[in-house]
Each structure stands twice: as C-alpha cells, then as structure tokens.
Amino acid sequence: MALCGAIHSPLPALAVDDARAIRALIGATWDRPESKVETDPVVISGDYAVASWTQGQHGGRALLRRDAKGWVVVLCSGDPLREAGWLAEAGVPAENADRIAADLKAAEAVLPAERRAMFSLFEGVVSGDAAGHHAPLDHDHHSHH
C-alpha cells in the first residue's frame, strides 16, 4: 500500500498529483539543508488531507485544505488528527473526516512502529498561519499575529 512513487498506484491520477503537491508544499515550507521532511502517508478526501511527517527525531501530522490556489496547511498537530470527531471540529466535513480517519489508520498501520510513534510526538496544535512562518517543531518561537 505504499504510495512512495509507485508506478501502478491504485489511486486515481488526480489523487497522486495532490499527494505530490502536498509533499512538495511541506518540503518547501519546512525542509532544511541538514534535515529534510519525510511526508508519508498522505490521505485525501475531497478538499481536505492529512499528511503524516517526520523530520530528524521529530514528527507529527498536518491538516491541509485545498482552496482556489492549491493546498494550504490549516494546522499541525499529532494524534488528534487521527480522530474523525476532532477533524470535524477543525472544519472538515463529517464525510471527509470519517474517510480521512479510516484511510490514515490503514495507511499508517503498514509503517514500522518506530516511525508511527514519531507522528505522535507533536504536542498541541499550531495553526497554519503560524506554522507557515517556521518549522512546526519549533515549539518555543510561535509567531502571533
């Protein structure tokens, strides 16, 4: 079930392009020369997605929304982004929230336990407007607008 550049992906081409765009956005936002972000899995339902990521010894999940300009990070967190109820509270339509939660559970289940545990390391919630200005793992220097 790995989506890492599989030539014969079971996902429609559009979903593969969306996942690629999401990985590119997260990489462009948070990659550092000495520490690249590894974003996998990415699960998408409608105009919403959750991307699980690790960077060095840190990890978490990002909630994204597609708007007229493309994908944007809504917020970063850890385990709350696995729960349909929490996703719905964050503004994801219930149908999409249920699908994302189920698909994320299935996609993460095939990963090594050590990597899965890293997605839970992100504590709290950082909104996308703050997250867009610095690496999400920089907990001590949140910008407030």
WOCORVEN-V445245 format. One line per field, one symbol per residue. phi: phi as a letter, one per 30 degrees, with the letter a starting at -180 (. if undefined). psi: psi as a letter, one per 40 degrees, with the letter a starting at -180 (. if undefined). burial: + if it has 9 or more other C-alpha atoms within 8 Angstrom, else -. A space follows every 10 residues. Layout:
phi: ???
psi: ???
burial: ???
This chain:
phi: .dcdiddcdd deeddddddd dddddddddb ebecaddcca dbcbbicbab cdbbbiccal bbcbbdbdck dbddababde dccedddddd jdeedddddd edddeddddd deeddedddd ddcibcdddd ddcadddcdd bddcc
psi: eiegfhdgie iidddddddd ddddddddde iidegihhhh ihhhhbfiih hhiihbeiia ihhiihadea hihdiiabdd eehdddddde ehiddddddd ddddddddde iiddddddde dhiahhiddd deeiheegde fhhh.
burial: ---------- ----++--+- +++-+++-++ +----++-++ +++++--+++ +++++--+++ ++++++---- +++++++++- ++++-+++-- -+-+-+++++ +-+++-++-- ----++-+++ ++---+++-+ ++-+++---- -+---
